């Protein structure tokens, strides 16, 4: 990202035209030491500041969107928030209208939720909704397809009525009983599906750590929670926690409402959250609990592990996701992760694209597709 400029750049090249504009935008963020005071430096005079007003930042945001692709813009926005302390400016409506919305920006907005003035709140919701709708468009169809298939397979029966027989699978399972003289197969084992039912087949509990480090995971989990809740055969509960526990199940018809019901940045009491989830389980053999947390427990560790062991013993499928995001290897408490894995509750980082397969395997009580090197 070095285009040229003063002697410190070492290239001896003085950019012009678009190159000069790009260099100016980069220098405003990366040129010199910088202070976390909401200031962006000009490219022509790198020690000078443009001031901390939202209009100047909005102009800079417009510049970087003009000269850089969306993926680079998102990186620069995150760097500006971290390096220059621009979080407060995200409370300005004109600033929000200029940003390139992504999951990380949503996390920042949610962390500022309680401090957000009323005139900014609607703009912030618009930004968050745009990101949520993009995620739903990318993830919802595949999730519903994978989970519907898993539910159908879990409903397969071995003594079906005649009109419920799955003939393709029945024939494949009985090929060894082919009688060539009669040119027929004797179906010793029938395979079929139960009658389609609108009744709930499975229950899913998403238990989400809303500490500050889990921001991206909270965003993705809320979107997936809304998708699961839209499936009639799955009863979905969504619980968020820090040192307190909040049940947001009644908001699952709108993931934006779920996200604005969270409060990022608190402590962590996993044991208390799991106690609440455990108290709401009515059909343990048909329930999947997904704990999404980096496992830095501030509560009672031994009680947490006993609670997981008790749920497992009752027949609950328990999965721990150390992160639900595309951010790479997360930081997590390795001791707690290993202890959960020893209980038969796999603990691993999961990308949003893998999540439908993880849930399908959990619903079928099959082998969880843990990515190589991602498990505790």
Secondary structure by P-SEA (a helix, b strand, c coil): ccccccccccccccccaaaaaaaaaaaaccccccccccbbbbcccccccccccaaaaaaaaaaaaacccaaaaaaaaaaaaaacccccccccaaaaacccccaaaaaaaaaacccccccaaaaaaaaaaaaaaaaaaaccaaaaaaaaaaaaaaaccccccccccaaaaaaaacccccccccccccccbbbbbccccccccbbbbbbbbccccaaaaaaaaaaaaaaaaaccccbbbbbbbcccccccccccccaaaaaaacccbbbbcaaaaaaaaaaaccccccbbbbbbccccccccaaaaaaaaaaaaaaccbbbbbccccccccccccaaaaaaaaaacbbbbbbcccaaaaaaaaaaacccccccccccc
